[in-house]
Amino acid sequence: MKNLILAEVYKLFKQGKTYYALGAIFLIEIIILFSAYSQGQGILDMVLDNLKQSFHFEGNLLNGNLLSYLILNTLWFHLPLILIVLISGNLTSEYKDKTLLSVMLQPVSKWKFILSKYIVAIVFTFLIVLFLALTTFILAYSFFGYGDLIVYLDGLNFFESSDAFKRILWAFSFGAISMIFFSVVSLTLAIILEESTKTWITGAFFLIVSNLLIKVNFKNYFLDNWLYVKLNDTWQYFFHFSIPWNKIYVNTFILSLYIILTVIIGIIIFTKKDVGK
Amino acid sequence: MTIRLLICFYFYGICFLNAQNIDKDILKIQQRMDTIESFSAHVKLEVDISFVNIPVKHARIEYAKNEETKVFSEDFVLVPKKGLDVSLYHLFKNPFITVDRGSEIRNNKPYKALNIIPTNKKTDFSIATVLIDTSTNRIIEYEVNTKKDGSYVVVMNYNDGKDLLPSDIEVQFEIERVRIPLKYMGKDAQIDKDTYKSDEPKTGKIYLYFNYTKIIY
């Protein structure tokens, strides 16, 4: 099992796609920083327009914490899309190149092989989010400095700089679990669909539908609280003025169950599948 | 000659009447406040607006006679445009007349109520109502109707019977709800349709607690 995991790690870092993905993430950060630099003050002026009638503002809100928060918002779509392409591509390329068939001809357990892919996908997703968080903090704080964070979530919430940093850090940590969910789903889709284009389209469709459904009120307790789409925004709860820790713990627990369930389904499908056809 | 005398008498009468229209108690307060040359203080700010959540903030203020109060802070702070003027510089800086409005009760205690009406068009308020504690010669509350920024009420509390400057003040003001285009809203942001449809301005409050570090008379 250890050797299988090491082999998967080797394959992941050997393929050019991985570095393209890292480059894409870095480029997205630069674009967000640039657009925030050029338009950020205008947006802040608009958000604070009503308050300006009654208040003077002392201090700068266009700072590293706001920029980090804006980059954090790539967890909605940009980052999961990159992960879907990258993680699923790790298996679909093996189907395409017939290397999967070669591996299966060796005395390798099918469930151990695919489980090692899931484990590497989960660890890699954590590393990608860590890379995003680190580069975000370095870029945002070096160019924009520190300051209070303003977030609009059912009102204007202001957080002091140190508090904002902690909240963003927590959001990245818990956001990583949402990213892991999308990664394991994409790998499971790759097991089912085998072909890369079909998997990417289905994965992207899954992501779009998830984003669309997040605002839908189903008026059903189970659907509104337990459906996976309602759990993927858990990292946003860190920007409520009072952090609802219980809700975060429950959501994370349920989302973890979804991840485990998806992995189990993927393993079952893969072990029953004739990969040599 | 007679006409000239009549005109002189008329203008003298106007001056006399105006002088009569400034309440003695408010003049006493104005004279007391005029004795303050400058002061500085640390201020704790608490904002109470339904749609704004902001932690307690700290700032430093500096006042010099006949100048606007200056605010300094390392943090981001919301500084009220009106009401920070504990020296009452804005109320008294332009010529005014007063109209006696009897008395009003606050905390089961009667206070003298007066209207301050500026006689100078440059003033940024049209009328102010002040409640005076005649026993201590201090204003304990005033409401200002500005020409551009609506009205605001300032309630002033004092530590000691002799203090000229308040220990803490409460500023009440009208504020419209923030309207943000959907594309700038977080995905989790819920819209309360009734609140959103409502055009009624909300009332906001800000509490300022002063710790004076230097007062020069």
Boltz contact constraints between the chains, C-beta under 6 A:
constraints:
  - contact:
      token1: [A, 47]
      token2: [B, 180]
      max_distance: 6.0
  - contact:
      token1: [A, 50]
      token2: [B, 176]
      max_distance: 6.0
  - contact:
      token1: [A, 50]
      token2: [B, 178]
      max_distance: 6.0
  - contact:
      token1: [A, 54]
      token2: [B, 81]
      max_distance: 6.0
  - contact:
      token1: [A, 54]
      token2: [B, 173]
      max_distance: 6.0
  - contact:
      token1: [A, 54]
      token2: [B, 175]
      max_distance: 6.0
  - contact:
      token1: [A, 55]
      token2: [B, 78]
      max_distance: 6.0
  - contact:
      token1: [A, 55]
      token2: [B, 79]
      max_distance: 6.0
  - contact:
      token1: [A, 55]
      token2: [B, 80]
      max_distance: 6.0
  - contact:
      token1: [A, 56]
      token2: [B, 79]
      max_distance: 6.0
  - contact:
      token1: [A, 56]
      token2: [B, 81]
      max_distance: 6.0
  - contact:
      token1: [A, 58]
      token2: [B, 71]
      max_distance: 6.0
  - contact:
      token1: [A, 58]
      token2: [B, 73]
      max_distance: 6.0
  - contact:
      token1: [A, 58]
      token2: [B, 77]
      max_distance: 6.0
  - contact:
      token1: [A, 58]
      token2: [B, 79]
      max_distance: 6.0
  - contact:
      token1: [A, 59]
      token2: [B, 75]
      max_distance: 6.0
  - contact:
      token1: [A, 59]
      token2: [B, 76]
      max_distance: 6.0
  - contact:
      token1: [A, 148]
      token2: [B, 76]
      max_distance: 6.0
  - contact:
      token1: [A, 152]
      token2: [B, 180]
      max_distance: 6.0
  - contact:
      token1: [A, 152]
      token2: [B, 185]
      max_distance: 6.0
  - contact:
      token1: [A, 153]
      token2: [B, 186]
      max_distance: 6.0
  - contact:
      token1: [A, 153]
      token2: [B, 188]
      max_distance: 6.0
  - contact:
      token1: [A, 153]
      token2: [B, 189]
      max_distance: 6.0
  - contact:
      token1: [A, 154]
      token2: [B, 189]
      max_distance: 6.0
  - contact:
      token1: [A, 154]
      token2: [B, 190]
      max_distance: 6.0
  - contact:
      token1: [A, 155]
      token2: [B, 51]
      max_distance: 6.0
  - contact:
      token1: [A, 156]
      token2: [B, 52]
      max_distance: 6.0
  - contact:
      token1: [A, 157]
      token2: [B, 53]
      max_distance: 6.0
  - contact:
      token1: [A, 158]
      token2: [B, 54]
      max_distance: 6.0
  - contact:
      token1: [A, 160]
      token2: [B, 55]
      max_distance: 6.0
  - contact:
      token1: [A, 214]
      token2: [B, 187]
      max_distance: 6.0
  - contact:
      token1: [A, 233]
      token2: [B, 188]
      max_distance: 6.0
  - contact:
      token1: [A, 236]
      token2: [B, 188]
      max_distance: 6.0
  - contact:
      token1: [A, 241]
      token2: [B, 53]
      max_distance: 6.0
